[in-house]
Amino acid sequence: MKILILTHRVPFPQNGGYQIVVYNTIKGLVALGHEVSVVALNTKKQLENNQPHDELLDKINYRAYDIDINVSVIQVAINLFSKTSFNINKYFDPEFEKLLMREVRATEYDIIQFEGLMVSLYLSAVRKHSKAKLIYRSHNIENQIWLRLAEQKADPFKKSYLRMHARRIKSYELHQLNQFDAIAVFTEQDKATLLSYGTKIPIEIVPVGLVMAKYKPDYVHTEVPSLFFLGSLDWLPNREGIEWFLDNFHKELTDGDLNVKFYVAGNDIPERFDDYEVLGKIFIPGEVDDALEFVNSKSIMIVPLLSSGGMRVKIVEGMAMQKCIISTSLGAEGINYEDGVNIVIANNRDEFYEAIKHCITDEEYCKYVGQNARKLIEQQYDISVVSKKLVKLYRSLRPTPVLT
């Protein structure tokens, strides 16, 4: 099949959950013999010439389009009187729409896959100019994220503001969903939510897929015990979660009973996070050169997500690296875990405290959880298995079977 994938972020390099999902999807489809094209919005204007060349680029047709998604204070103020959210609208660019129309007119695609809500802005234009089946990949139920963020706020103005955006985004989501031919979600929970919205088109659960050969745990080079968080802090649920954790455990980690070093790494960490650093206790290294090397070097992964949805790629990667992971139920949503066997679930301060205390004092237990986590990922999340499931969805929409 000829498949076009539309993204609102450049999937090279794989320095975030969205990029990892998109990249592995491309890789899996190419491995099955499909002809894949990718058109990406380049929101950060990465200087691709400074990135190491990825051999996957030689196997696909790839194009990136620079777009400025910065929003001024005046634009935010004006948006208060609008019926839509600037968090979605900022991804629309009329020139990019024209580029897309030329692309889909020039090539007779079988499948066009929209990776996330932001690129669904171009749905109607693509539909007018292509006979392809259109797939929506739901990375998150976007309005749920904003609503959960609102629930965490004590300030009445912030709560009301976030609820407003949640309502607007939900209205947009509901309008768009049934315009596609099918939807792929990561979790059973997300499928149930979309069905509750009145979605009539086929919805298939296609989990995160990993290229397992990339994940090579090496316990010899792991600091035991040690805690770490890894995630991009330009994503609000990540920032909210790690701020909650640091605010609640800063004293315990520096002067209390939790005698363990804690590392916070990832992209776009605000400068004010430097205030959390304590020499020899809490470290904020920020962006790391090799995320998997960093994960391997630490023993216990903390995922304190309070407002999210979908499947967290960093947890799946952490499990593939045989990490002992302490996560909220929300953070582990969609993963077929068994609490205490292949992950440790903690949903409040007391539960996190007890989980950390247990894990930092029982190395064998941590190894046990990590080894079971790796087995789970090998069985259910290998990209070769996941890609075939996605292609099965594609085939179900085509009038005649297409051989891989």
C-alpha positions in Angstrom: 0.0 0.0 0.0 0.9 3.6 -0.5 0.7 5.3 2.9 1.0 9.0 3.9 1.6 9.9 7.5 0.9 13.5 8.6 2.5 14.7 11.9 2.6 18.0 13.9 6.1 17.3 15.0 9.2 16.2 13.1 9.8 12.5 14.1 13.6 12.8 13.8 15.3 12.3 16.2 13.2 10.2 18.6 13.5 12.5 21.7 9.9 12.3 22.9 7.0 9.9 23.1 5.2 11.3 20.0 8.3 11.0 17.9 9.0 7.5 19.1 5.5 6.3 18.2 5.5 7.9 14.8 9.1 6.7 14.0 8.4 3.2 15.0 5.1 3.2 13.0 7.0 4.2 9.9 9.7 1.7 10.5 7.2 -1.1 11.1 5.3 -0.3 7.9 8.4 -0.1 5.8 9.6 -3.5 7.2 6.3 -5.0 6.0 7.0 -3.7 2.4 4.7 -0.7 2.3 5.6 2.6 0.5 5.6 5.3 3.2 5.6 9.1 2.8 5.8 11.5 5.7 4.8 15.2 5.7 5.6 16.9 9.0 5.0 20.3 10.6 8.4 21.4 11.9 7.4 23.5 15.0 10.8 23.9 16.4 12.7 24.5 13.2 15.3 21.9 14.0 18.4 22.3 12.0 18.2 18.8 10.4 21.7 19.2 9.0 23.1 19.1 12.5 21.3 15.8 13.3 22.9 12.4 12.6 21.5 11.0 9.3 18.9 8.3 9.9 18.9 5.4 7.5 15.1 5.3 7.6 15.0 8.6 5.7 16.5 6.7 2.7 13.5 4.4 2.7 10.7 6.9 2.7 9.5 10.1 1.0 9.9 12.8 3.6 9.1 16.5 3.8 9.1 18.9 6.7 7.4 22.3 6.7 8.5 25.1 9.1 5.6 26.6 11.1 5.6 29.1 13.9 3.2 28.1 16.7 4.2 30.8 19.2 1.2 32.8 20.3 1.4 36.4 21.6 -0.3 37.7 24.7 -2.7 39.7 22.5 -3.7 36.6 20.5 -4.4 34.7 23.8 -6.6 37.6 25.0 -8.5 37.7 21.7 -9.0 34.0 21.8 -11.0 34.4 25.0 -13.8 35.6 22.9 -13.5 32.8 20.3 -15.3 29.5 20.2 -12.2 27.5 19.4 -8.9 27.0 21.3 -5.6 28.6 20.2 -3.9 25.4 21.4 -5.4 23.7 18.3 -5.7 26.7 15.9 -2.0 27.6 16.1 -1.2 24.5 14.1 -3.1 25.7 11.0 -1.1 27.2 8.2 -2.8 27.9 4.8 0.5 27.4 2.9 0.9 24.0 4.5 -2.7 23.2 3.5 -1.9 24.0 -0.1 1.2 21.8 0.0 -0.9 18.9 1.3 -3.5 19.4 -1.4 -0.7 19.2 -4.1 0.8 16.1 -2.4 -2.5 14.1 -2.3 -3.4 15.1 -5.8 0.0 14.1 -7.1 0.0 10.6 -5.5 -2.8 8.1 -5.3 -2.5 7.0 -1.6 -4.3 4.1 -0.2 -4.1 5.3 3.4 -3.5 8.7 4.9 -2.9 8.7 8.7 -3.3 11.8 10.8 -1.1 11.5 13.9 -3.0 13.4 16.5 -5.6 16.1 16.8 -3.4 19.0 15.6 -3.1 17.8 12.0 -6.8 17.0 11.8 -7.1 20.7 11.0 -6.3 19.6 7.4 -8.8 16.8 7.2 -11.4 18.5 5.0 -8.8 19.7 2.5 -7.3 16.2 2.2 -10.8 14.6 1.9 -11.7 16.9 -1.0 -8.5 16.0 -3.0 -7.9 12.3 -2.2 -9.8 9.0 -2.4 -7.6 7.4 0.3 -9.0 6.0 3.5 -8.3 8.5 6.3 -7.1 7.2 9.7 -7.0 9.2 12.9 -4.4 8.1 15.4 -5.5 9.3 18.8 -2.4 9.9 20.9 -4.5 11.3 23.7 -8.1 12.3 24.4 -7.0 15.9 24.3 -9.9 17.5 26.1 -9.4 15.1 29.0 -5.9 16.3 29.6 -7.1 19.9 29.9 -10.0 18.9 32.2 -7.7 17.0 34.5 -5.3 19.8 34.6 -8.2 22.1 35.6 -9.1 19.7 38.4 -5.6 20.0 39.9 -5.8 23.8 40.1 -6.8 25.6 43.3 -6.9 29.0 41.8 -10.5 29.7 40.5 -9.3 31.7 37.5 -6.9 29.1 36.3 -9.4 26.3 36.9 -12.1 28.2 34.9 -9.6 29.1 32.1 -8.5 25.4 31.7 -12.1 24.2 31.8 -12.9 26.6 29.0 -10.2 25.2 26.8 -11.3 21.7 27.7 -14.8 22.5 26.5 -13.6 24.1 23.3 -11.2 21.2 22.5 -13.9 18.6 23.2 -16.3 20.4 20.9 -13.7 20.3 18.2 -12.8 16.6 18.8 -16.5 15.6 18.7 -16.9 17.4 15.4 -13.8 15.8 13.8 -14.0 12.2 15.0 -16.7 10.8 12.6 -15.2 12.6 9.7 -12.5 9.9 9.4 -12.8 6.3 8.1 -11.4 4.7 11.2 -9.6 5.5 14.5 -6.6 3.9 16.1 -6.2 4.3 19.9 -3.6 3.0 22.3 -5.8 1.8 25.1 -9.2 0.2 25.9 -10.0 3.3 28.1 -9.5 5.6 25.2 -11.7 3.4 23.0 -14.5 3.5 25.6 -14.2 7.3 25.9 -14.6 7.8 22.1 -17.5 5.4 22.0 -19.2 7.4 24.8 -18.8 10.5 22.6 -21.0 8.8 20.0 -18.2 7.8 17.6 -19.7 5.6 14.8 -16.7 4.7 12.8 -14.4 1.6 13.5 -12.1 2.0 16.5 -9.1 -0.3 16.8 -6.7 -0.6 19.8 -3.2 -0.5 18.5 -0.7 -0.2 21.3 2.7 1.5 21.3 5.3 -0.6 19.4 9.0 -0.7 20.1 12.0 -2.0 18.1 13.2 -4.3 20.9 16.8 -4.6 19.5 17.3 -1.0 20.6 16.7 -1.8 24.3 19.7 -3.5 25.8 19.7 -3.4 29.7 23.1 -3.5 31.3 22.8 -3.7 35.0 26.6 -3.4 35.5 26.3 0.3 34.6 23.3 1.0 36.8 23.5 3.2 39.9 21.7 1.2 42.6 19.6 2.6 44.2 18.7 5.7 42.3 15.5 7.5 41.3 14.9 9.2 38.0 12.3 11.0 35.9 12.6 11.4 32.1 10.1 13.4 30.1 9.6 16.6 28.1 8.4 19.4 30.3 6.8 21.4 27.5 4.0 18.9 27.9 1.8 20.2 30.8 0.9 16.9 32.4 4.7 16.0 32.7 5.5 19.4 34.3 2.6 19.3 36.7 3.4 15.8 37.8 7.1 16.3 38.4 6.4 19.6 40.2 4.0 17.8 42.5 6.6 15.1 43.2 9.4 17.5 43.9 7.2 19.7 46.1 6.1 16.7 48.1 9.4 14.8 48.4 12.1 17.5 48.3 12.6 17.4 52.1 12.4 13.6 52.3 15.0 13.3 49.5 17.4 15.9 51.0 17.0 15.6 54.8 14.6 12.7 55.4 14.4 8.9 55.3 14.6 8.5 51.5 18.3 8.2 51.3 18.6 8.1 47.5 19.7 10.4 44.7 17.0 11.7 42.3 17.6 12.8 38.7 15.3 14.9 36.5 16.1 14.8 32.8 14.3 15.7 29.6 13.6 18.5 27.1 12.4 22.0 27.8 13.0 22.0 31.6 12.4 25.6 32.8 15.3 27.4 34.4 13.4 27.7 37.7 13.8 24.0 38.2 17.4 24.7 39.1 16.1 25.8 42.4 15.2 22.2 43.2 18.8 21.0 42.8 20.6 20.1 46.0 24.3 19.1 45.8 24.7 15.3 46.1 20.9 14.7 46.4 18.8 16.1 43.6 20.1 16.6 40.1 18.5 18.4 37.1 20.7 17.5 34.2 18.0 18.6 31.6 18.3 17.2 28.1 20.6 14.2 27.8 22.5 13.1 24.8 21.4 9.5 24.9 18.1 8.9 26.6 18.4 5.1 26.8 21.9 5.3 28.2 20.5 7.7 30.9 17.7 5.3 31.6 20.1 2.4 31.9 22.3 4.3 34.3 19.5 4.6 36.9 17.5 2.0 38.7 14.0 3.2 39.6 11.8 5.2 37.3 9.2 7.7 38.8 6.1 8.5 36.7 3.9 10.8 38.9 1.3 11.7 36.2 -1.9 13.3 37.7 -3.6 14.4 34.5 -3.2 12.5 31.3 -4.6 9.8 29.1 -3.5 7.3 26.4 -0.4 5.2 26.8 2.9 6.7 28.1 5.7 5.8 25.8 8.4 6.5 28.4 6.9 3.8 30.7 6.9 1.3 27.8 10.5 2.2 27.1 11.4 2.0 30.8 9.9 -1.5 31.0 11.8 -2.5 27.9 15.0 -1.4 29.7 14.1 -3.6 32.7 13.4 -0.7 35.0 11.5 -0.9 38.3 8.8 1.7 37.7 6.7 3.5 40.3 3.7 5.2 38.6 0.3 6.5 39.2 -2.6 4.3 37.8 -3.2 7.1 35.3 0.4 7.1 34.1 0.3 3.3 33.5 -3.1 3.5 31.8 -3.5 1.1 28.9 -0.6 -1.1 29.8 -1.5 -4.7 30.8 0.4 -4.5 34.0 0.2 -6.4 37.3 0.8 -4.2 40.3 3.8 -5.4 42.3 4.8 -7.8 39.6 5.9 -5.8 36.6 5.3 -2.3 37.9 4.6 -0.6 41.2 1.4 1.6 41.4 1.2 4.6 43.8 -1.6 7.2 43.6 -0.9 9.6 46.5 2.0 10.9 48.6 1.8 8.1 51.2 1.8 5.4 48.6 4.7 6.9 46.7 6.6 7.2 49.9 6.1 3.5 50.8 6.9 2.4 47.3 10.1 4.3 47.1 11.1 3.2 50.6 10.5 -0.5 49.6 12.3 -0.2 46.3 15.4 1.6 47.5 16.0 -0.9 50.3 15.2 -4.2 48.3 17.4 -4.5 45.3 16.3 -8.0 44.5 12.6 -6.9 44.4 13.5 -4.1 41.9 15.3 -6.6 39.7 12.2 -8.9 39.9 9.9 -6.1 38.8 12.2 -5.0 36.0 12.7 -8.4 34.6 8.9 -9.1 34.5 8.4 -5.7 32.9 10.8 -6.6 30.1 9.0 -9.9 29.5 5.6 -8.1 29.2 7.0 -5.7 26.5 8.6 -8.5 24.5 5.3 -10.4 24.4 2.9 -7.5 23.6 4.6 -4.4 22.4 7.2 -5.5 19.8 6.8 -3.4 16.7 6.6 -6.4 14.4 3.4 -7.5 16.2 1.9 -4.0 16.5 2.5 -3.1 12.8 0.6 -6.1 11.6 -2.3 -5.1 13.8 -2.3 -1.6 12.2 -2.1 -3.0 8.7 -5.0 -5.3 9.5 -7.1 -2.1 10.2 -6.0 -0.6 6.9 -7.0 -3.7 5.0 -10.4 -3.8 6.6 -11.1 -0.4 5.0 -10.0 -1.3 1.5 -12.6 -2.6 -1.0 -10.3 -5.5 -1.9 -7.5 -7.3 0.1 -4.0 -5.9 -0.4 -1.0 -8.2 0.0 2.0 -7.0 2.1 
